[in-house]
Amino acid sequence: MTTAETPLTAARRREVDRRRARVNKAIVDMYGDGSEITIASPAARAGVHRSFIHRHADLHAAVLAAAAEAIKSPSPAATASATAPCSPENANLHALNRRLSQRIQDLEDRLSEMLASRHSSAVAWARPPQPTRSRPTLSSSCSTSPPASRSSTRNSQPPAR
């Protein structure tokens, strides 16, 4: 049983088709000009919500495929913008960063050398510890008298307070 399409349904279908065309055009344009392609970026350029792309599986797949293609083989516009000269301030900051990194590396090397030389000189002058007493032998540590009995300690006076 088929039903005739109402004017409201037909208008809605035309609007969806126009939105789909705008999203597809946005994907092609973004790839061409080297823009980063995410779900949100063609949606914003086409004037639709991100959920519109998520609701239409073919649009979602097209965005993901364009993003993957842009990573594998970027457009000439994307590579031209990536190789454009940096601003002078940015270039100066990169040069300063390189100089500071080199200075840190030099200081770390000097510290390592100083610690190594201090350690090696301390080890060279150190002597092994000499034993101060000999170990007691079993015969000298044992007493020949029997231990005091407990009964003698019980009869003794308690300590004065």
C-alpha positions as CSV (number, residue, x, y, z in Angstrom):
1,M,0.0,0.0,0.0
2,T,1.6,3.2,-1.1
3,T,0.5,6.6,0.1
4,A,0.7,9.8,-1.9
5,E,3.3,12.3,-0.7
6,T,1.8,15.3,1.0
7,P,3.0,18.8,0.1
8,L,4.5,19.1,3.6
9,T,6.5,15.8,3.1
10,A,7.6,16.9,-0.3
11,A,8.8,20.3,1.0
12,R,10.7,18.6,3.8
13,R,12.3,16.2,1.4
14,R,13.4,19.0,-0.9
15,E,14.9,20.9,2.1
16,V,16.9,17.8,3.2
17,D,18.1,17.4,-0.4
18,R,19.3,21.0,-0.4
19,R,21.1,20.6,2.9
20,R,22.8,17.4,1.7
21,A,24.0,19.2,-1.4
22,R,25.4,22.1,0.7
23,V,27.2,19.6,2.9
24,N,28.7,17.8,-0.1
25,K,29.8,21.1,-1.6
26,A,31.3,22.2,1.7
27,I,33.4,18.9,1.8
28,V,34.7,19.5,-1.7
29,D,35.5,23.1,-1.1
30,M,37.2,22.4,2.2
31,Y,39.4,19.7,0.6
32,G,40.2,22.1,-2.2
33,D,41.2,25.0,0.0
34,G,43.2,22.8,2.4
35,S,41.0,23.4,5.5
36,E,40.9,20.9,8.3
37,I,38.0,18.5,7.8
38,T,36.1,17.3,10.8
39,I,32.4,16.6,11.3
40,A,31.8,20.1,12.7
41,S,33.7,22.0,10.0
42,P,31.6,21.1,6.9
43,A,28.5,21.4,9.0
44,A,29.3,24.9,10.0
45,R,30.2,25.9,6.4
46,A,27.0,24.4,5.0
47,G,24.9,26.0,7.8
48,V,23.6,22.7,9.3
49,H,24.0,21.1,12.7
50,R,26.5,18.4,13.3
51,S,23.7,16.0,14.1
52,F,22.5,16.3,10.5
53,I,25.7,14.7,9.3
54,H,25.5,12.1,12.0
55,R,21.9,11.2,11.1
56,H,22.8,10.6,7.4
57,A,25.3,7.7,7.2
58,D,26.4,8.5,3.6
59,L,27.3,12.1,4.6
60,H,29.1,10.9,7.7
61,A,31.1,8.4,5.6
62,A,31.9,11.2,3.0
63,V,33.2,13.5,5.7
64,L,35.4,10.7,7.2
65,A,36.7,9.7,3.8
66,A,37.5,13.3,2.9
67,A,39.4,13.7,6.2
68,A,41.4,10.6,5.6
69,E,42.1,11.6,2.0
70,A,43.3,15.0,3.2
71,I,45.7,13.4,5.5
72,K,47.0,10.9,2.9
73,S,47.3,13.4,0.1
74,P,46.8,17.0,1.0
75,S,45.6,19.4,-1.6
76,P,48.1,21.9,-3.1
77,A,46.4,24.7,-1.2
78,A,47.0,22.9,2.1
79,T,50.7,22.3,1.4
80,A,51.2,25.9,0.2
81,S,49.8,27.3,3.5
82,A,51.9,24.9,5.5
83,T,55.1,26.1,3.8
84,A,54.3,29.8,3.9
85,P,56.9,31.8,5.8
86,C,56.1,32.4,9.5
87,S,55.7,35.8,10.9
88,P,58.9,37.4,12.0
89,E,57.8,37.3,15.7
90,N,57.1,33.6,15.4
91,A,60.5,33.0,13.7
92,N,62.3,34.9,16.4
93,L,60.5,32.8,19.1
94,H,61.6,29.6,17.4
95,A,65.2,30.8,17.2
96,L,65.1,31.8,20.9
97,N,63.7,28.4,21.8
98,R,66.5,26.6,19.9
99,R,69.1,28.8,21.6
100,L,67.7,28.1,25.1
101,S,67.4,24.4,24.4
102,Q,71.1,24.3,23.4
103,R,72.1,26.3,26.5
104,I,70.2,23.9,28.7
105,Q,71.9,20.9,27.0
106,D,75.3,22.5,27.5
107,L,74.6,23.2,31.2
108,E,73.4,19.6,31.7
109,D,76.6,18.3,30.1
110,R,78.8,20.5,32.3
111,L,76.9,19.4,35.5
112,S,77.3,15.7,34.5
113,E,81.1,16.2,34.0
114,M,81.5,18.0,37.3
115,L,79.6,15.3,39.2
116,A,81.5,12.5,37.5
117,S,84.9,14.1,38.3
118,R,83.8,14.8,42.0
119,H,82.6,11.2,42.3
120,S,85.8,9.7,40.8
121,S,88.1,11.8,43.1
122,A,86.1,10.9,46.2
123,V,86.3,7.2,45.3
124,A,90.1,7.4,44.6
125,W,90.9,8.8,48.1
126,A,88.4,6.7,50.1
127,R,89.8,3.8,52.1
128,P,87.8,0.8,53.1
129,P,86.7,0.9,56.7
130,Q,89.0,-0.9,59.2
131,P,87.4,-3.0,61.9
132,T,87.8,-1.4,65.3
133,R,87.2,-4.5,67.5
134,S,87.5,-8.1,66.9
135,R,84.5,-10.3,67.0
136,P,83.9,-12.0,70.4
137,T,84.4,-15.7,70.5
138,L,82.0,-18.1,72.0
139,S,84.2,-19.0,74.9
140,S,84.9,-15.5,76.0
141,S,81.3,-14.3,75.8
142,C,79.8,-17.2,77.9
143,S,80.0,-16.9,81.6
144,T,80.7,-20.0,83.8
145,S,78.3,-19.0,86.6
146,P,74.7,-20.2,86.3
147,P,72.0,-17.6,85.8
148,A,70.4,-16.1,88.8
149,S,67.3,-17.9,89.9
150,R,63.9,-16.2,89.9
151,S,63.3,-17.0,93.5
152,S,66.1,-14.7,94.6
153,T,64.6,-11.8,92.7
154,R,61.1,-12.3,94.3
155,N,62.4,-12.0,97.8
156,S,64.2,-8.8,97.3
157,Q,62.8,-5.5,98.5
158,P,60.6,-3.5,96.1
159,P,62.2,-0.3,94.9
160,A,61.5,2.8,97.0
161,R,59.1,5.3,95.7
